[in-house]
């Protein structure tokens, strides 16, 4: 069976009788088995996926199927699915069965998607290489010695290696876009508040957003259309009406695009990524778009502000994992304090502990004003600076990551090197703007290249339409 790159293709074959959903699911099961060495899945939902596939096939035959009928999708292992294990790839939640489903899962099922399994990720979504997972590192399908990016590395590899049609990840500071870039896929981070976070295990609540990783813009648009919209269970979700993104993929006129000069001229940027982006800029100009280089003088403040704020929120969010309410519990502790200490020391990995300690420090008396409050002020300045640019331009262009995928183990000894790899992706995360990672072919070693476009708040329709035209 060939690799399918879009739901439209699958639905056409099913309607012609050339393919059935149970057969397609069996194909993906076989692909997962053949690619076990990539470690993309923490668990495959054999039983529930088969039951769902048969039920959806009956709906297709009866003409009553939903928009996502025919889509086999994986979900990151920090998204709750009722009566299924969810662990956030951490020992802390090993064996925890969710008593309810996340809103995004409910919406997938309501439109007849088939959820095939839970995908490996950095522990509690904290990492940029998928090496902090309790279940081991995920490997890039292009070269098994390389990382797939993170934290949604399993999601990106599952789509890259044809183990499912699409996948959901979560993006806090680039965790959908960077792995999509490292694996040659499309990764969309919607506007903050566009998609409900209910049922998504929290890392940093004012940053976290669910986003799709796909092989086609059509599928990204359709998934956003299904997942977006108000939710009574999440007060941070916007009530703004959800456009029919899948029907709005025709680009309306030429765009004014701002290129962040400091990102392209950055010494850390890989020369082949830079060359590919410059070629893409020339192509955009030749196609009639206006492309200007603009200065963004706050670049050096992005990573420090991001890590102060997200660590602070992580410290608060992860305080609930104490060995008492739920999660890993040490059975030898002699006192309550000892129970807390031992349970958390055993349950959390090194990177999670590092971020909890950092977050607790910046929130502590005497340091709150110097670090946390100052980072919030910087976040406001970044938002205002972007708003100024969007008053003149439709889109902002930058790299996704400064390098191509690096070797597993190369950067784990130096957290600062890992953190600085987020320098280009954290900008729209801090401002809450939508952003997309688009593939740009491969370098001379056959490794995927990518670039990022950022749009105004809630203008995913224009971002997706532009992306569709750009990739054609």
Order of alpha helices (4+ residues) and beta strands (2+ residues): alpha-alpha-beta-alpha-beta-alpha-beta-alpha-beta-alpha-beta-beta-alpha-beta-alpha-alpha-beta-alpha-alpha-alpha-alpha-beta-alpha-alpha-beta-beta-alpha
